[in-house]
Amino acid sequence: MTEAVMVRYGELFLKSAPVMKRFIAALTRNINSALEAAFLTHRIEVHRGRILVHGEDPRQIADAASRVFGVVGVSVVTVTDASVDAIAEVAAERAGRCLKDGMSFAVRARRSGVPGFTSQQLAASVGARILSGTEGIRVDLDHPDYEIFVEAREFGGLVYDSRIDGPGGLPGGTQGKVLALFSGGIDSPVATWLMMRRGCTATLLHMAGGRWAGKDLLPAVHRHHGVLSRWSPGMPLELVVADMEPVYDRLVGMKEPRYRCVLCKRFMFRTASALALPEGTDAVVTGENLGQVASQTLRNLSVIAGAASVPVLRPLIGHDKSEIVQLARKIGTFDEAQGETGCLAVPRYPSTAARDEVIREKERELDLSSLVEEILATAQRYRALNGETSRIR
């Protein structure tokens, strides 16, 4: 008998055999990177439906593996041979340490590739062994005080009674590269995380407002950058910070301030599109959420998207704010004290239904497109790895 960590993956089963094989290979590479980043010695075995990780510290391995995209859940398991007797013996011993007089329990059994008995027979045998070993306990399959899980598979038996949920999704690096507009607020880190969870590799772009941004905004950007990098352990996450203060200077000086936010977002999309090609990205990601602020009405979103020359992905478009906050807390990017992170250039009465032809005329008057290359030429780059950030140039 040995202890190991069992890793479960979910929708990879829905892929064709060649694609599933490729995705599982990517998942195991990412698990390996996460464990190496945590300095955990390990050995990975890939079996049908399960990945087993052996190492000296299974609990730390489980914790590290539970943050890898594509992982649905992990458990520290006892590995036995696949016979009913061996599984029942280990299960009874483990359950006996947890069950007390008056408690109820349930056995959840699975069998795959092992002949001679069914899952129901395995569960009944394990349950009988547990009942005979502890007095005053009873079976309750609906609302048990304690659950124990047993599996008989072609590579051996597995016994466990706890699980750590993983983020799910698809393995990182399997779905191309995106450029995420990264504001430093609540929404954009969540939107970026959701696309990373779907297998995308992300580069972050923050359009810094200089004196037009709250003093706590840029520190929040760097903090969130570091937090997101912990979700792709062992793999660097890059951040580009572009100085947008000259754009704000022109926007604040315009005669009709109500168009300021739409013009600002169109400039961000234009800049992101210009950066997308050299970065090798296939799409731009934003934290926009329908109806949340004036620039995010359906009419304005349509006008704003016209400035992009690459696809725009909005993973939060239909979320309620409470759902976004809940995700931000889970990810670790929600700041209880937001500080001064607002935009100081927001007009008092922003337009909620800008007309495309009017906005294009304002852009020509302000000559905003001439600033794109200038701003990107002076951009600063940072890299975060396992939560630690550093400047590249």
C-alpha positions, 0 to 999 in steps of 0.5 A: 500500500502506498499514498498518492494523489489522484487527479481527475479531469472532466470534459477532456473525455468529450474530445476525440481520441487524438485530441484527448490524448493531446490535452491529457499530455498538456495537462500532465506537463502543466501539473509537472510544471506546477510541482517543479515550481513548488520544489516537490519531487514527484512521479506521474502515472497516466491511466485511463480516466485518472492521473496518479502522482507519487511523491514524498508529500502527497498533501502538498502535491494535492494542493499544488495540483488543485490550482492547475487548469483542466483539473476538476479535483484531486484526492490523497488516496491509498493505492492497493491492489484491485481485489475486493478484500484489499480495498475493503481492508484499507477502507475499513481501517480509514473509516474506523479512524473517523466514525464514532458511535451514532454516526452514519456513513456511505460507501461510493464505489466505482469499478473499471476494467476489473472483472469478477464483481460489480460496483454494487458488490464492491460497495456492499463488501466494503460497507459490511467490513466497515460495519463489522469494525465499528459499533453503533454506526449505520448506513445512510446513502442519502445524508451520511455523516461520513463518505468513503470512496473506493475504486477498483481499476485495472492499475489497482485499488484506490481508497479516499475520503476527501477531495479538493476541487480544482478550477476545471476547464481546459489545460493551459496552452491548448487554446491559443493566446489572448491579449487581456485589457487589464484595468486593475479593477474587479472585472478584468482579472476575472475575465482573464482568469476565465479565459485562462481556465478555457486553455488560453495563454494570456498576455496582459495590457494595462493602459495607465492613466497617469495623473488621470488614474487613482493613486492605488490603481497601478499597484492593484494592477501589479498585485493582480498580475502576481495573483493570476500568475499563481494559477499558471505555476511554473509558467511566466505571465507577462504584463505590458503597461502603456502610458495613456496619459497623453490620450486622456489629456486630449479627451479631457480637453474636448468640447463634448465630454459625454463621448469621452468614455467611448472614445477612450475604450475605442483607443484601448481596442485600437492599441490592443489590436496593434499589439496583438499581431507582434504578440501572436495573439488571436483575440482581445479579452475585456472585463466588460459586462452588459449594462454595468456602466455607461460605456457598456450599453449594447449600443456603446459596446457595438460602437467600441468594438468597431475599433478592434481589428481582432476578435473581442471576447467578453466572458463576463458579458452576462454575469451579475456583479455579485457573481463576478465578486464571488469569482474574484474572491475565489481567484484571490484578486478581490481587494476588500479595501479598493482604495483610489482606483477610479478614473478621474476623467469620467464625465458627469453625464456620459453618453449611453447611446453614441452614434458610430459616425459621430464618434469617428468624427470626434476621433479625426478631430482629436487625431487619436490614432496618431498616438497608438505607436507612440504609446506602445513604443514607450510601454514597459514590460513585466513578468510574473512567475509563481506570484513574484513580479519583475520588470523586463524592460 
